[in-house]
């Protein structure tokens, strides 16, 4: 104890000296701070800007992560829409609205039988629950109840529940799912694929917009009215869309949240570079959202869409002809026309029509020369863009053409020849028009021409570096003084004023669109929606790559816009309309307004045969009540089936024992694998044994199965249908 007291008495003077020195230094720092503030007064706006620079990236990260997490959380369960049943080959489930049948491995239903073609036929279902068969084989015909199925460009031959489909001499019975199974499947979809409410993400985005308006009002006080009108209209359109579609039953808003976030950045860039057109840009966003909804609703009816493809191809040609005839030269390309004082870029609208005309349904994919018309349309578009001098948009159209052509044909050899011919055409153009090559000569050498041809890229990279991670604050940059800063060089403005984090998050928005497309096309109802969604996503991704990499000299500067972010009314409208193709492919339960909510079945499919028998046996007939012929016939048929089942019930056990005893004498029973008798996948047996089994089993073909009263709800689909 005495040693501790001695230690404390020794250390106290030293501790007092340390504390005194600390307080003296702190007082000096406070005095210096007050002196600096007196000489350099700091406004509340500057303090707000310094604080908000750290808050905005966190809000942007929260928006993007919440949307991405919701995309990855929800999965569409596997669905079954019918069956093809064969006594010899077994039951084959139909898991898609459009599927191919054949012996090839790429078919959705693979039947390994020698007489069946590699791709024999296509089964297609519409929104009304009707099924149609398209014959795709030139080797052997597909028969429906003994009649040849339709082939070519027609609607196909209707296929109803219980019809016999003959493929390569093999008979299949088509069985649709029952209404009870449809309800169970729909409940499973609701449980596993229904998105969460979007309110948290939209509220966070609204807070982001509100803080942006405050910051811009500090840095741009002279344009406060334009800023308030632009962001006010954007916020009203966003919440109006959410409330309206939510009331209509839509639950999924992931693409829309990202698009509205990108539009917020668009208005922020516009307020910095051209605040006088804030309202005009907000109106363009409003028109884009309206076009997004109109095109999405139109895409709900696939039959109507297929009929409109030729009209959209003609519209693509007309837009480019208008561009060639009436376009004015601007920034080295003749791609602008003036309509009632408003500049319009027809090539942006042509992107929508080009994808609409290029996508195709499954039956069209297997038609001969199915790419000929689309190749002619693509060639005309590329030629028109070459004439107008818009080579950046030409590159985008060519990439979209390659995506659509590959998804429609899968022919690498043909696409390789097309790419080779395109490269040759490019060299020919450069040979006879050398001024085009001069545009790209600065690529990779911009610092050597910092005051000449590389002026824009050098300024973009310098401004991007000065912004750091969190930027200098909205409206505090200088890159907006450079030409085309809010269109071709918009990535530089984002880096300078908003920081590298938010600039990369803007690029991540387009990447998340591709993730969304990849997930939804796996359960697409039609190949048309799958092709359209993939091509639209490819267009957005490739256009973003050209814009971002071109502004920092990784790729040549082509003059294309950043989707949703660059200023420009036509570009904004086109970006929103392209987003409708992704929305039309989203088949999650109640997730998209572009997909019909009700999935019907045809009237010939029973609700549940087993439940109907039980209900009929428990219900007593009422006297004096009128009955129509149809209901009486249905009831009589059900009672006959029930009586026949009860009569055979006492014999079923003895007969099954007799079958088991007979089959047990054969040492090597056939393998249950699919395949023709005696073919691959089955063991070889002597002809006499197989004939004996076949002759013996024929006497039991017309004996119904036993219907036990204690069957559970989980009984197999086949057992319920046989009853």
DRENMARKOL-748181 format. One line per 8 residues: number of its first residue (from 1); for each residue x, y, z of C-alpha. Coordinates in pm, whole numbers. Each point is the difference from the previous one (the first is absolute). Layout:
% DRENMARKOL-748181
NUM	X,Y,Z  ...
END
This chain:
% DRENMARKOL-748181
1	0,0,0  281,241,84  164,-70,-339  -325,84,-184  -37,329,188  359,84,-81  -56,-76,-372  -312,222,-12
9	177,287,174  280,-23,-260  -226,-10,-307  -247,271,98  234,292,-76  84,-147,-341  -370,-60,-79  -83,357,96
17	272,127,-231  -134,-210,-292  -358,120,51  115,359,19  193,-27,-326  -304,-162,-171  -237,275,114  249,263,-111
25	27,-156,-347  -381,-36,-26  -50,362,94  251,103,-265  -181,-206,-265  -339,146,93  146,350,-7  151,-66,-345
33	-332,-139,-127  -193,307,113  265,224,-149  -20,-186,-336  -379,16,-2  18,374,71  234,54,-293  -176,-257,-228
41	-373,-9,77  -173,-335,-96  -365,0,-99  -254,-260,104  -25,-105,-364  366,-91,-15  -33,-207,316  -305,-175,-146
49	189,-79,-320  294,-146,190  -228,-224,208  -234,-106,-281  291,-115,-217  40,-293,239  -370,-70,43  -97,-25,-368
57	224,-300,-86  -146,-188,299  -355,64,-119  90,-105,-354  161,-319,128  -308,-78,207  -228,38,-305  211,-220,-225
65	69,-271,258  -366,-25,105  -109,-43,-363  272,-254,-77  -75,-197,316  -368,-17,-94  89,-121,-350  219,-278,135
73	-249,-99,271  -299,-70,-221  2,-312,-216  -268,-132,-231  -87,-359,92  1,-268,-266  -340,-31,-164  -178,-282,-181
81	-270,87,-253  -84,-342,-138  130,-345,-90  65,-219,-301  -75,-358,101  106,-316,-183  -62,-355,123  343,-107,-119
89	212,307,71  -164,145,310  -117,349,91  186,313,-114  -81,324,186  -51,324,-194  173,271,204  -25,300,-236
97	-264,178,-203  216,-54,-306  199,-321,-29  149,-218,-270  -39,-377,-30  258,-220,-168  288,-238,56  270,270,7
105	151,101,333  -87,367,-47  -374,-76,-9  -210,78,307  -156,-348,-20  256,-254,-117  -138,-331,-128  277,-236,-106
113	-176,-191,-274  154,-66,-340  -305,94,-208  -41,340,170  176,298,-157  259,201,187  -252,281,35  -339,-150,-75
121	-256,259,110  -66,297,227  -268,26,266  -123,353,70  -247,129,258  -180,335,2  -144,210,282  -342,-163,-37
129	143,-344,79  -24,-129,-358  277,-220,-133  115,-14,-364  235,-235,-183  236,113,-276  164,-268,-212  371,79,-38
137	121,-321,-165  47,-48,-371  74,-367,56  -321,-133,158  -333,166,66  -148,74,341  -357,-128,28  -276,124,231
145	-274,-261,29  112,-144,-333  14,335,-184  318,181,-98  92,295,219  40,339,-162  348,119,-91  144,326,-131
153	-117,347,98  -352,-93,115  -135,2,351  43,-375,33  -241,-285,69  -198,25,322  78,-264,259  -259,-88,261
161	5,-209,313  -8,-371,-89  111,41,-363  240,-251,-150  327,141,-131  185,-233,-238  370,78,-33  210,-223,-219
169	-247,-284,40  -10,32,380  -335,95,152  -18,241,293  -307,109,193  -3,370,81  -111,67,358  -49,353,127
177	33,77,368  -323,20,197  -145,319,139  85,-115,351  364,-48,-101  -6,344,-160  -115,153,330  265,-187,199
185	268,108,-249  -117,360,20  9,-1,379  352,-138,-16  99,282,-234  -149,258,235  188,-148,294  339,-31,-169
193	13,274,-264  -207,288,134  223,309,46  13,202,321  -166,345,26  214,273,-163  -76,281,246  341,6,173
201	193,38,-326  -232,269,-137  8,195,327  382,-14,-1  2,121,-360  -236,286,91  235,104,282  289,-10,-250
209	-196,228,-234  -92,240,282  362,33,117  111,52,-361  -248,286,-43  133,169,316  360,-34,-115  -76,132,-349
217	-199,292,143  313,98,195  239,-24,-294  -247,121,-266  -224,254,179  -79,186,-322  -166,-310,-149  -200,-110,303
225	-334,16,-187  124,-224,-283  149,-245,251  -320,-19,205  -222,-46,-307  220,-276,-145  43,-205,316  -360,66,107
233	-132,-147,-325  236,-298,26  -110,-74,358  -368,34,-94  36,-234,-298  192,-255,207  -251,-17,285  -294,21,-239
241	132,-301,-190  63,-198,320  -342,69,149  -187,-66,-325  174,-328,-84  -5,-114,362  -377,54,8  -23,-204,-320
249	170,-294,174  365,35,-103  253,-102,265  340,9,-174  171,335,-53  371,-84,-18  71,130,-355  -211,310,56
257	182,92,322  335,-13,-178  -134,196,-299  -142,276,223  331,16,189  186,46,-330  -253,269,-101  76,181,325
265	367,11,-96  -107,117,-346  -183,302,143  291,74,234  238,10,-299  -249,213,-196  -29,247,290  377,41,-4
273	56,27,-376  -327,138,-144  -243,99,276  -230,178,-246  -111,-333,-153  -78,-171,333  -375,0,-61  46,-120,-358
281	210,-293,119  -254,-85,271  -275,-1,-264  210,-239,-208  22,-231,302  -379,21,37  -49,-92,-367  249,-284,42
289	-191,-144,297  -326,27,-196  160,-178,-296  137,-265,236  -350,-72,131  -173,9,-340  252,-231,-166  -2,-231,302
297	-379,-36,-13  14,-54,-376  255,-280,44  -241,-194,221  -178,-147,-303  253,-214,-187  -236,-67,-291  -45,373,-53
305	374,57,29  82,-259,-267  -244,164,-241  166,339,59  357,-108,-75  -17,87,-370  -146,340,78  287,69,243
313	252,-105,-265  -158,250,-238  11,264,275  374,-63,43  58,58,-371  -220,312,3  189,154,294  334,-44,-174
321	-137,139,-326  -120,310,186  344,27,156  173,-18,-338  -234,243,-175  -59,262,269  285,-45,249  230,290,80
329	374,-29,57  94,28,368  321,-118,170  114,-169,-321  -314,-210,-57  -325,67,-184  -234,-155,256  -218,287,125
337	-325,140,-134  -202,297,120  -368,-62,79  -194,313,105  308,150,160  100,-321,178  310,-197,-104  -69,-370,-46
345	245,-281,-69  -184,-266,-210  276,-259,38  -74,-21,374  -365,-82,-66  107,-247,-269  170,-210,269  -341,-80,151
353	-152,-98,-333  308,-200,-104  -17,-228,305  -379,-29,-27  33,-121,-360  304,-220,62  -130,-216,286  -193,-313,-99
361	-211,-279,147  113,-362,21  -177,-125,-313  168,273,-205  348,-96,122  -15,-337,-177  -145,129,-326  226,-8,-303
369	180,326,-76  -150,155,313  286,252,14  -17,122,-359  -247,283,59  169,111,320  342,1,-167  -136,223,-275
377	-145,237,260  331,6,191  197,67,-317  -223,294,-85  40,146,352  378,-27,-9  14,152,-348  -224,290,106
385	217,68,306  313,-7,-216  -158,257,-233  -85,230,290  346,-46,156  -121,-135,335  248,-286,41  -48,-30,376
393	-371,-83,-43  93,-229,-290  224,-201,233  -289,-29,248  -240,-123,-270  255,-253,-120  47,-144,350  -377,-26,46
401	-24,-172,-338  260,-257,106  -186,-72,325  -337,-46,-172  148,-201,-288  179,-236,236  -308,-54,217  -213,-64,-308
409	241,-235,-176  286,-106,228  217,-25,-311  356,108,83  120,-59,-355  -251,240,-154  68,266,261  374,-35,-53
417	-45,62,-372  -216,304,77  265,140,237  271,-58,-260  -201,177,-268  -62,290,238  371,40,73  68,3,-373
425	-268,266,-52  159,215,272  339,-13,-172  -164,93,-330  -170,301,161  328,116,154  176,-49,-334  -238,224,-193
433	-88,240,284  325,63,191  -152,283,207  -187,-266,197  326,-162,109  126,342,110  -275,10,264  144,-308,168
441	368,82,-48  14,180,335  -110,-311,187  271,-91,250  193,323,-67  -223,266,155  273,141,225  211,62,-307
449	-289,209,-139  -124,153,323  -95,328,-167  -116,-153,-326  -189,-318,-82  44,-137,353  -132,312,174  -322,-158,131
457	150,-324,129  290,178,174  -239,238,181  -226,-290,93  281,-200,158  135,307,184  -342,83,142  -63,-361,98
465	327,-12,192  -76,326,182  -331,-135,130  149,-281,205  -233,-251,167  -273,237,117  27,287,-251  19,375,45
473	-375,43,37  -283,47,-248  48,320,-197  357,61,117  180,-155,-298  139,154,-319  -34,-278,-260  -349,122,-91
481	170,282,-192  138,-252,-253  -211,-77,-310  -223,-312,21  84,-38,368  -358,-97,94  -34,-260,-279  320,-163,-126
489	208,93,310  -266,-41,268  207,-264,183  265,268,61  -255,237,158  -121,-278,230  356,-76,109  86,366,55
497	-309,123,185  -144,-319,152  315,-206,43  130,-326,-137  -230,-205,225  -325,139,-140  143,1,-355  77,-372,27
505	-343,-60,154  -155,164,-309  186,-253,-213  -108,-275,241  -364,89,-74  44,-127,-356  186,-307,129  -288,-79,236
513	-239,28,-295  198,-281,-164  -21,-208,320  -375,56,7  -33,-103,-365  209,-312,55  -229,-115,280  -336,76,-157
521	68,-150,-345  59,-342,154  -374,-28,65  -124,204,-294  -335,-100,-143  109,51,-362  326,12,-192  -119,337,-134
529	24,161,344  329,-176,70  162,125,-321  -138,352,45  120,23,362  349,-130,-82  42,228,-301  -125,308,190
537	237,-75,287  290,-53,-240  -77,336,-159  -1,182,334  320,-169,117  194,54,-323  -113,362,-28  113,65,358
545	339,-158,-75  48,223,-303  -95,313,194  202,-63,318  311,-151,-157  -4,252,-284  0,297,239  315,-126,177
553	180,-109,-320  -24,-375,56  -210,-18,-319  -41,256,-280  -243,281,79  -304,-87,-212  -251,256,125  -264,-241,135
561	-193,81,317  -5,-155,345  -348,-164,33  -226,182,249  285,231,115  102,209,-302  -208,304,-88  -225,-34,-302
569	-372,-50,-37  -1,-264,-275  270,-205,173  -197,6,326  -322,-112,-169  180,-281,-183  167,-122,321  -333,-26,183
577	-166,-180,-292  287,-250,-21  -55,-70,370  -352,-122,-83  151,-304,-177  159,-106,330  -326,59,183  -194,-213,-249
585	231,-296,69  -55,14,378  -243,-284,76  20,13,379  -340,-7,165  -158,348,-15  343,154,-63  -61,167,-336
593	-286,194,-155  126,-124,-340  -102,-361,81  -360,-113,32  -90,-93,355  -253,-274,-83  131,-326,-147  -305,-185,-130
601	-66,-357,-101  -231,-116,-276  -351,-117,85  70,-366,-84  235,-38,299  -173,-127,319  49,177,330  97,-315,189
609	-144,-340,-102  43,-159,343  -162,289,185  -289,1,-247  -70,-370,58  -4,45,377  -221,305,-23  -248,-182,-223
617	-16,-307,223  -76,210,310  -258,226,-161  -362,-125,-21  -198,90,-312  -273,258,55  -352,-83,-117  -180,225,-241
625	317,188,-97  68,65,-368  318,-143,-144  148,73,-337  127,-273,-231  365,79,48  -2,-17,381  -202,-325,-6
633	241,-160,-244  300,106,209  -155,-135,318  -94,-330,-164  355,-39,-131  147,63,347  -238,-251,167  79,-265,-264
641	373,46,60  -53,-26,375  -212,-318,-30  247,-158,-239  280,80,243  -185,-152,296  -84,-319,-193  364,-52,-92
649	125,91,345  -49,-350,145  196,-158,-284  286,247,-12  206,-157,278  -19,-354,-141  79,120,-350  301,203,117
657	131,-306,188  -40,-210,-315  194,258,-203  280,12,257  24,-380,9  19,-20,-378  265,272,-31  215,-144,278
665	96,-298,-218  199,231,-226  342,64,147  82,317,-191  -295,239,-25  25,288,-247  165,320,116  -245,284,69
673	211,250,-192  -152,183,-293  68,-138,-342  -157,-233,-256  -52,-368,85  324,-179,-65  180,330,-70  266,190,193
681	-57,23,372  -175,-342,20  150,-345,50  -36,-255,-277  -244,-285,62  -105,-303,-196  -290,55,-238  -212,-272,162
689	19,155,347  -100,343,-131  -289,-148,-200  -126,-197,302  1,310,217  -179,205,-265  -269,-265,-59  -59,-47,371
697	-29,372,79  -246,71,-280  -282,-167,194  37,265,273  -6,306,-231  -366,82,68  -1,-63,374  -20,326,198
705	215,68,302  -136,-20,351  -132,329,138  63,0,369  -211,235,212  292,87,221  213,156,-279  179,303,124
713	15,338,-168  357,-75,-106  -107,-283,-235  183,-10,-327  -138,182,-298  -19,-323,-204  -205,-185,265  -257,279,25
721	-38,28,-378  -52,-376,-52  -279,8,258
END
